Amino acid sequence: MPFVQANGIRLAYERSGKGEPVLMIMGSSAAGRVWTTYQTPALQRAGYETIVFDNRGIPPSDVPPGRYALADMVADTVGLIEALALGPCRIVGTSLGAMIAQEVAIDRPDLVRCAALIATRGREDVFRRALAVADHALLDSGVTVPPGYAATRSVMEMLSPATLRNDAAVSSWLEIFELAGGAGGGGQAWVDPVGDRRDRLRSITAPCRVIAFTDDLICPPHLCAEVADGIPDCDYVEIRDCGHMGYLERPEEVNLALIEFLDKH
């Protein structure tokens, strides 16, 4: 993968396909190549060039020491867009990647043509805040949980009950999560977008689409819908029978929603 200097660090990226560019921003502790399983091939067939990259904390991108803030990752993404002369470009982000996309659209509207925000939110409710506090307490304790435990918890939190009823699928997912357990993410685990950002969402001028998943425990539909309601030019799509990683559980439906939106803008 080639590299680009952005915000004082080195980011690994990959450009594929021909057409107008779509920047894909991955979620927490995951490599950009996750997009290449289902999303980038579909977008390239639809006539787009795709750009995926590894956020800070994911090798071969730099892994700066310490705890990262959302502002660090937003500045990285802005630097990447500017270094590659992509702006204004279409952006697709999921989870943490969608929160980064929100902030880029707010702070640098000149760089964003439109944005698809997958599994996103503009605030934490009581339960989601409790999850974050518990995760940070575990990190602070210095305890390292066994890979099998981490994989089991990930399957439970990230996937739909519809998937969990399929023993063969669950076995595959457990293996995938356990193998990926060492992928890390560096200081990404400390990114903490605390606060209610719904007022800031009203300043977004780019057209947006929020894509929610009915069984998402991390960014449930009611929090996704608040983001769609807060952005002046934003529509909302909800996809059934998938959890936080719905783009992997129900890729065809997600890809259709993405392409239909990107083609409009």
C-alpha positions as CSV (number, residue, x, y, z in Angstrom):
1,M,0.0,0.0,0.0
2,P,1.2,3.5,-0.7
3,F,1.5,6.1,2.1
4,V,0.6,9.7,2.6
5,Q,1.7,12.2,5.2
6,A,-1.4,13.7,6.9
7,N,-1.5,15.7,10.1
8,G,2.1,14.8,10.9
9,I,1.7,11.0,10.6
10,R,1.9,8.4,7.9
11,L,-1.3,6.8,6.7
12,A,-1.5,3.8,4.4
13,Y,-4.2,4.0,1.7
14,E,-5.4,2.2,-1.4
15,R,-7.1,3.7,-4.5
16,S,-9.0,1.3,-6.8
17,G,-11.4,1.6,-9.7
18,K,-12.2,4.5,-12.0
19,G,-14.7,7.3,-11.7
20,E,-15.4,10.0,-9.1
21,P,-13.8,9.3,-5.8
22,V,-15.5,7.9,-2.7
23,L,-13.5,8.0,0.5
24,M,-14.3,5.1,2.9
25,I,-13.7,5.6,6.6
26,M,-13.6,2.5,8.8
27,G,-14.8,2.1,12.4
28,S,-12.8,1.6,15.6
29,S,-9.9,-0.9,15.6
30,A,-10.6,-2.2,12.1
31,A,-8.5,-2.0,9.0
32,G,-9.6,-0.2,5.9
33,R,-9.4,-3.4,3.9
34,V,-12.6,-4.6,5.6
35,W,-14.4,-2.4,3.1
36,T,-12.9,-4.4,0.3
37,T,-14.9,-7.6,1.2
38,Y,-18.2,-6.3,-0.1
39,Q,-18.4,-2.5,-0.5
40,T,-15.6,-1.4,-2.7
41,P,-16.2,-4.0,-5.4
42,A,-19.8,-2.9,-5.6
43,L,-19.0,0.7,-5.7
44,Q,-16.4,0.2,-8.4
45,R,-18.9,-1.8,-10.5
46,A,-21.2,1.2,-10.1
47,G,-18.6,3.5,-11.7
48,Y,-16.7,4.9,-8.7
49,E,-13.1,5.1,-7.6
50,T,-12.7,4.0,-4.0
51,I,-10.1,5.1,-1.5
52,V,-9.7,3.1,1.7
53,F,-7.1,3.8,4.4
54,D,-6.0,2.6,7.8
55,N,-6.7,5.1,10.5
56,R,-3.9,5.9,13.0
57,G,-3.4,3.0,15.3
58,I,-3.8,0.4,12.6
59,P,-0.6,-0.8,11.0
60,P,0.9,-0.2,8.5
61,S,-0.3,3.3,9.2
62,D,1.5,5.0,12.1
63,V,0.7,4.0,15.7
64,P,1.4,7.1,17.7
65,P,1.7,6.4,21.5
66,G,-0.9,7.6,23.9
67,R,-4.6,8.0,23.8
68,Y,-6.3,9.4,20.7
69,A,-9.1,11.9,20.5
70,L,-11.8,12.2,17.9
71,A,-10.2,15.5,16.8
72,D,-6.9,13.7,16.0
73,M,-8.7,11.3,13.7
74,V,-10.7,14.1,12.1
75,A,-7.5,16.0,11.4
76,D,-5.9,12.9,9.9
77,T,-8.8,12.5,7.5
78,V,-8.8,16.1,6.5
79,G,-5.0,15.8,5.8
80,L,-5.6,12.7,3.7
81,I,-8.3,14.4,1.6
82,E,-6.1,17.4,1.1
83,A,-2.9,15.4,0.3
84,L,-4.7,13.3,-2.3
85,A,-6.6,16.3,-3.7
86,L,-9.9,14.5,-3.3
87,G,-12.1,17.3,-2.1
88,P,-15.0,17.9,-2.4
89,C,-15.6,14.2,-2.4
90,R,-18.2,11.6,-1.5
91,I,-17.6,10.1,1.9
92,V,-18.8,6.8,3.4
93,G,-18.1,6.2,7.1
94,T,-19.2,3.6,9.6
95,S,-19.4,3.8,13.4
96,L,-16.3,5.8,14.5
97,G,-15.7,6.5,10.8
98,A,-19.2,8.0,10.5
99,M,-18.5,10.3,13.5
100,I,-15.3,11.4,11.8
101,A,-17.3,12.1,8.6
102,Q,-19.8,14.1,10.6
103,E,-17.0,16.3,12.0
104,V,-15.3,16.8,8.7
105,A,-18.6,17.8,7.2
106,I,-19.1,20.4,10.0
107,D,-15.6,21.8,10.1
108,R,-14.6,21.5,6.4
109,P,-17.7,21.7,4.2
110,D,-15.5,22.5,1.3
111,L,-14.1,19.0,1.4
112,V,-17.4,17.1,1.5
113,R,-19.7,16.6,-1.5
114,C,-22.0,14.2,0.3
115,A,-21.8,11.7,3.2
116,A,-23.3,8.3,3.9
117,L,-23.2,7.8,7.7
118,I,-23.5,4.1,8.6
119,A,-24.3,3.0,12.2
120,T,-23.8,6.5,13.6
121,R,-25.0,8.7,16.5
122,G,-24.9,12.2,17.7
123,R,-24.9,11.5,21.5
124,E,-24.7,8.6,24.0
125,D,-27.7,7.5,25.9
126,V,-27.3,6.1,29.4
127,F,-26.7,2.5,28.4
128,R,-24.2,3.4,25.6
129,R,-22.3,5.7,28.1
130,A,-22.2,2.9,30.6
131,L,-20.6,0.6,28.0
132,A,-18.0,3.2,27.2
133,V,-17.2,3.8,30.9
134,A,-16.9,0.0,31.5
135,D,-14.6,-0.5,28.5
136,H,-12.3,2.3,29.6
137,A,-12.2,1.0,33.2
138,L,-11.1,-2.4,31.8
139,L,-8.4,-0.7,29.8
140,D,-7.3,1.4,32.8
141,S,-7.0,-1.8,34.9
142,G,-4.4,-3.2,32.6
143,V,-6.2,-6.6,32.4
144,T,-5.9,-8.4,29.1
145,V,-8.9,-10.6,28.4
146,P,-8.4,-14.0,26.7
147,P,-8.9,-13.8,22.9
148,G,-11.8,-16.3,23.1
149,Y,-13.6,-14.2,25.5
150,A,-13.0,-11.0,23.5
151,A,-14.3,-12.8,20.3
152,T,-17.4,-14.1,22.1
153,R,-18.3,-10.6,23.4
154,S,-17.7,-9.1,19.9
155,V,-20.0,-11.6,18.3
156,M,-22.7,-10.9,20.9
157,E,-22.4,-7.1,20.6
158,M,-21.8,-6.7,16.9
159,L,-24.1,-9.2,15.2
160,S,-27.9,-9.6,14.9
161,P,-29.9,-12.3,16.7
162,A,-30.8,-13.5,13.2
163,T,-27.1,-14.3,12.6
164,L,-26.6,-15.8,16.1
165,R,-29.3,-18.4,15.4
166,N,-27.1,-19.8,12.6
167,D,-24.5,-22.1,14.2
168,A,-22.3,-22.3,11.1
169,A,-22.2,-18.5,10.8
170,V,-21.5,-18.0,14.5
171,S,-18.6,-20.5,14.3
172,S,-17.1,-18.6,11.4
173,W,-17.5,-15.2,13.1
174,L,-16.0,-16.5,16.3
175,E,-12.9,-17.6,14.4
176,I,-12.7,-14.3,12.5
177,F,-12.9,-12.2,15.6
178,E,-10.4,-14.3,17.5
179,L,-7.9,-14.2,14.6
180,A,-8.4,-10.4,14.4
181,G,-8.0,-10.0,18.2
182,G,-4.4,-8.9,17.8
183,A,-5.2,-6.2,15.2
184,G,-5.2,-3.6,18.0
185,G,-6.0,0.0,17.2
186,G,-3.6,1.6,19.5
187,G,-5.0,4.6,21.2
188,Q,-8.3,4.3,19.2
189,A,-9.8,2.5,22.2
190,W,-9.7,5.8,24.1
191,V,-11.5,7.9,21.5
192,D,-14.5,9.2,23.4
193,P,-16.9,11.5,21.6
194,V,-18.6,12.5,24.8
195,G,-21.4,15.0,24.7
196,D,-24.5,15.8,22.7
197,R,-23.4,17.0,19.2
198,R,-26.9,17.3,17.7
199,D,-26.8,21.1,17.7
200,R,-23.6,20.9,15.6
201,L,-25.2,18.6,13.1
202,R,-27.5,21.4,12.1
203,S,-24.6,23.2,10.5
204,I,-23.9,20.4,8.0
205,T,-24.7,21.6,4.4
206,A,-23.7,18.5,2.4
207,P,-26.5,16.0,1.5
208,C,-26.3,13.0,3.9
209,R,-27.9,9.6,4.3
210,V,-28.0,7.8,7.6
211,I,-28.0,4.0,7.3
212,A,-29.2,2.2,10.5
213,F,-29.4,-1.5,11.5
214,T,-32.4,-2.7,13.4
215,D,-30.4,-4.9,15.9
216,D,-27.5,-2.5,16.4
217,L,-26.6,-2.4,20.1
218,I,-23.8,0.2,19.7
219,C,-25.6,2.7,17.5
220,P,-29.3,1.7,17.8
221,P,-31.8,3.0,15.3
222,H,-33.3,5.7,17.7
223,L,-29.8,7.3,18.0
224,C,-29.2,7.0,14.2
225,A,-32.6,8.6,13.5
226,E,-31.6,11.6,15.7
227,V,-28.6,12.2,13.5
228,A,-30.8,12.1,10.4
229,D,-33.3,14.5,12.0
230,G,-30.5,16.9,13.0
231,I,-28.9,17.3,9.6
232,P,-30.9,19.6,7.3
233,D,-30.5,17.6,4.1
234,C,-30.5,14.0,5.3
235,D,-32.6,10.9,4.7
236,Y,-32.8,7.7,6.6
237,V,-32.6,4.1,5.7
238,E,-33.1,1.2,8.2
239,I,-32.0,-2.3,7.3
240,R,-33.5,-5.3,9.1
241,D,-31.9,-8.3,10.8
242,C,-28.4,-7.0,11.2
243,G,-26.3,-5.6,14.0
244,H,-23.5,-3.0,14.2
245,M,-21.6,-4.7,11.4
246,G,-24.6,-4.8,9.1
247,Y,-22.4,-3.9,6.1
248,L,-20.9,-7.4,6.5
249,E,-24.1,-9.2,7.6
250,R,-26.4,-7.6,4.9
251,P,-24.0,-6.3,2.3
252,E,-26.3,-6.4,-0.7
253,E,-28.9,-4.1,1.1
254,V,-26.2,-1.8,2.4
255,N,-24.5,-1.5,-1.1
256,L,-27.8,-0.7,-2.8
257,A,-28.5,2.0,-0.2
258,L,-25.0,3.4,-0.7
259,I,-25.1,3.4,-4.5
260,E,-28.6,4.8,-4.8
261,F,-27.5,7.7,-2.5
262,L,-24.1,8.4,-4.1
263,D,-25.7,8.3,-7.6
264,K,-28.1,11.1,-6.5
265,H,-25.2,13.4,-5.4
